Amino acid sequence: MYQKMFDTVGQAGQILLAARHIEDSVQVKTLTCDLVTEYDKKVQDFLCRELLAAYPDAGIYAEEEDLCDIEGKSRYFIIDPIDGTANFVRGLHHSCISVGLYAEGRMEAAVVYNPYAEEFFTAVHGQGAYLNGKRLQMSQVDTANSLVLFGSAIYYRQTVPATLRFVEELLPRCLDFRRGGSAALDLCYVAAGKGDLFFECCLRPWDYAAGSLIVTEAGGRVSALDGSPLRFYDRCSVAAGNRTNHAELIALSQNIGKEPDMKGRIL
């Protein structure tokens, strides 16, 4: 049912692989760290055109140009054409295309594709999560034995104190930290057991929509940092892990959120 969605994202990956002189097309959106290139727009245009041709009743909620056509739609695609644009611009080759299908109040299908590493993550609600066709299963370690992946929510500078507080509290309690620059890939890596726990204090739906389904279909848990459900229509914080370390992170978050200088910081 969703093979066309998966195939379309695979085809879009060729746009990234064929990109040349990327630095010549860079534009600043809101901050000097918030970048867009002509390839972000090319990928998004391709995805929108092909997905709507295959699923004409669906809406689109996509990053570039704040494209939001979801009113009155029972299902819609949540699209990040290039998650990790700063990595893409610098040739770090740790970027991906992320597409999730939200239907009837839940994530229904998801695909995250890093063409540089040939990592093709997919999930359908109730049918498991896969990396290149191999079923994924979350690690089951506690926080003390977790490799923690995180994002710095750099577009939302008001979250910096909370992010640093989490790092300060978690670092002595875990194995180590990694900061990759793509929330969608971080979530997929948690699902695949390449990492064990993920958090970020503020993300937009296109950053976490697809990845969140891949985590849950791999047996994990995903929520906002206060334990509430993710919002697939607005920004929020994200916490992802297994039954044990996710619960430990939520408990830690509740303690951090009570501190006077943290109030209102975690979105």
C-alpha positions in Angstrom: 0.0 0.0 0.0 2.9 2.4 0.8 5.5 1.0 -1.6 5.1 4.0 -3.9 5.8 6.3 -1.0 9.0 4.3 -0.2 10.1 4.2 -3.8 9.5 7.9 -4.3 11.8 8.7 -1.3 14.4 6.4 -2.8 14.3 8.2 -6.1 14.6 11.6 -4.3 17.8 10.4 -2.8 19.4 10.6 -6.2 19.0 14.4 -6.1 21.2 14.5 -3.1 23.8 12.2 -4.6 23.9 14.2 -7.8 24.3 17.6 -6.0 27.2 19.7 -7.0 28.5 23.2 -5.9 26.1 23.1 -3.0 27.7 26.0 -1.3 26.7 28.3 -4.2 23.0 27.8 -3.5 23.0 28.3 0.2 20.5 30.8 1.7 19.9 31.8 5.3 16.3 31.4 6.5 15.9 32.7 10.1 19.4 32.5 11.6 22.9 32.0 10.2 22.6 28.3 11.4 19.2 27.9 9.7 20.1 27.1 6.1 18.4 26.1 2.9 19.8 25.2 -0.5 18.3 24.8 -3.9 18.5 21.0 -3.3 16.1 21.2 -0.3 13.6 22.8 -2.6 14.2 20.4 -5.5 13.7 17.4 -3.2 10.6 18.8 -1.7 9.1 19.7 -5.1 9.8 16.2 -6.4 8.3 14.5 -3.3 5.2 16.7 -3.3 4.6 16.1 -7.0 5.1 12.4 -6.9 3.3 11.7 -3.6 0.2 13.7 -4.5 0.1 11.9 -7.9 0.0 8.6 -6.1 -2.1 9.6 -3.1 -4.3 12.5 -4.4 -6.5 12.7 -1.3 -3.5 13.4 1.0 -2.3 16.8 2.3 1.2 18.1 2.7 3.0 19.5 5.7 6.6 20.3 4.7 9.5 22.3 5.9 10.4 24.6 3.1 8.3 27.7 2.6 6.2 26.5 5.6 4.1 24.5 3.2 0.9 23.4 5.1 -2.0 22.0 3.2 -3.7 19.8 5.8 -7.0 21.4 6.6 -9.9 19.0 6.0 -7.5 16.2 5.1 -7.8 12.8 6.9 -4.2 12.1 6.1 -1.2 14.1 5.2 2.5 13.6 4.5 5.0 15.3 6.9 8.1 16.0 4.9 11.7 17.1 5.6 13.4 17.2 2.2 16.9 17.3 3.8 17.2 16.8 7.5 20.8 17.8 8.3 21.1 20.6 5.8 24.2 22.1 7.5 25.9 18.6 7.2 24.8 18.5 3.5 26.3 22.0 2.8 29.7 21.0 4.4 29.8 17.6 2.7 29.6 15.6 6.0 27.3 13.0 4.3 25.1 12.6 7.4 21.8 13.9 6.0 18.6 12.2 5.1 15.1 12.6 3.5 12.3 12.0 6.0 8.7 11.4 5.1 5.9 10.3 7.4 2.3 9.7 6.7 -0.1 10.9 9.4 -3.6 9.4 9.2 -6.6 9.3 11.5 -4.7 10.7 14.5 -1.6 8.7 14.3 1.6 8.0 12.3 0.7 5.4 9.7 3.8 5.0 7.6 7.4 6.3 7.6 10.6 6.3 5.6 13.9 7.9 6.4 16.7 7.6 3.8 20.4 8.5 4.0 21.6 7.8 0.5 25.2 8.4 1.3 25.3 5.4 3.7 22.6 3.5 1.8 20.5 3.4 5.0 16.8 3.0 4.1 14.6 2.9 7.2 10.9 2.1 6.8 7.9 1.4 9.1 4.2 0.8 8.8 1.9 1.0 11.8 1.6 -2.5 13.4 4.0 -4.1 10.9 7.4 -3.4 12.5 10.4 -1.2 11.5 13.1 -2.1 9.0 16.6 -1.1 7.9 17.3 -2.2 4.3 14.6 -4.9 4.7 16.0 -6.3 8.1 13.6 -6.0 11.0 14.8 -3.6 13.8 14.6 -4.3 17.6 15.4 -1.7 20.2 18.2 -2.2 22.7 16.9 -2.8 26.3 19.7 -1.1 28.3 19.2 1.3 31.2 20.5 4.9 31.1 23.8 3.9 32.8 24.5 1.7 29.8 23.1 4.0 27.1 24.8 5.8 24.3 22.8 9.1 24.2 22.1 10.9 21.0 20.9 14.4 21.2 20.2 17.6 19.4 21.0 21.1 20.5 17.8 22.7 19.2 20.1 25.4 17.9 17.3 27.3 16.0 15.6 27.9 19.4 18.3 29.6 21.4 16.0 29.9 24.4 16.4 26.2 24.9 20.2 26.3 25.3 20.1 26.4 29.2 17.8 23.3 29.3 19.9 21.4 26.8 23.1 22.1 28.7 21.4 21.1 31.9 20.4 17.7 30.4 23.9 17.1 29.2 25.3 18.0 32.7 22.9 15.6 34.4 23.0 12.8 31.9 26.8 12.6 31.1 27.8 11.2 34.5 24.9 8.7 34.3 25.4 7.3 30.8 28.1 5.7 28.6 28.7 8.7 26.4 27.1 11.3 24.1 26.9 11.8 20.3 25.6 14.8 18.3 25.0 14.0 14.7 23.0 16.9 13.4 20.0 15.0 12.1 17.2 14.3 14.5 15.5 11.9 12.0 18.6 9.8 11.7 19.2 9.9 15.5 15.7 8.5 16.0 16.4 5.8 13.5 19.7 4.9 15.1 18.0 4.5 18.4 15.5 2.2 16.7 18.4 0.2 15.2 20.3 -0.1 18.5 23.2 2.1 17.1 22.2 4.5 20.0 20.0 3.9 23.0 18.4 7.2 24.0 17.6 10.5 22.3 16.4 13.9 23.4 16.0 17.4 21.9 14.3 20.3 23.6 12.5 21.6 20.6 11.8 20.2 17.1 9.3 20.6 14.3 7.1 17.7 13.2 9.0 17.1 10.0 12.1 16.4 12.2 10.5 13.6 14.2 7.3 12.4 12.5 8.8 9.5 10.5 11.5 8.7 13.0 9.0 8.4 15.8 7.1 5.7 14.1 10.3 3.8 13.3 11.2 3.9 17.0 7.8 2.7 18.2 7.6 0.0 15.6 11.0 -1.2 16.8 9.6 -1.6 20.3 10.6 1.8 21.7 8.8 4.7 23.3 8.6 8.3 22.1 7.1 11.3 23.7 7.7 14.9 24.6 10.2 15.4 27.4 7.4 15.9 29.9 6.0 12.5 28.9 3.1 14.0 26.9 2.3 12.8 23.4 4.1 14.3 20.4 2.4 17.0 18.5 2.3 16.4 14.8 1.1 19.9 14.0 3.5 22.1 16.0 6.9 22.1 17.6 7.7 20.2 20.8 10.5 18.5 22.7 11.2 14.8 21.9 12.4 11.9 24.1 13.0 8.4 22.6 14.3 5.2 24.1 13.2 1.9 25.5 10.8 1.2 28.3 13.5 1.6 31.0 15.8 4.5 29.8 12.9 6.5 28.4 11.1 6.4 31.8 14.4 7.5 33.5 14.8 10.4 31.0 11.2 11.6 31.6 11.8 11.5 35.4 15.0 13.5 35.0 13.2 16.0 32.8 10.5 16.6 35.4 13.1 17.4 37.9 15.0 19.7 35.6 11.7 21.4 34.5 11.0 22.4 38.1 14.2 24.5 38.4 13.3 28.2 38.3 15.5 29.0 35.3 14.1 26.1 33.3 10.5 27.0 33.4 9.1 27.4 30.0 12.4 26.5 28.4 11.5 23.0 27.2 9.0 23.2 24.4 
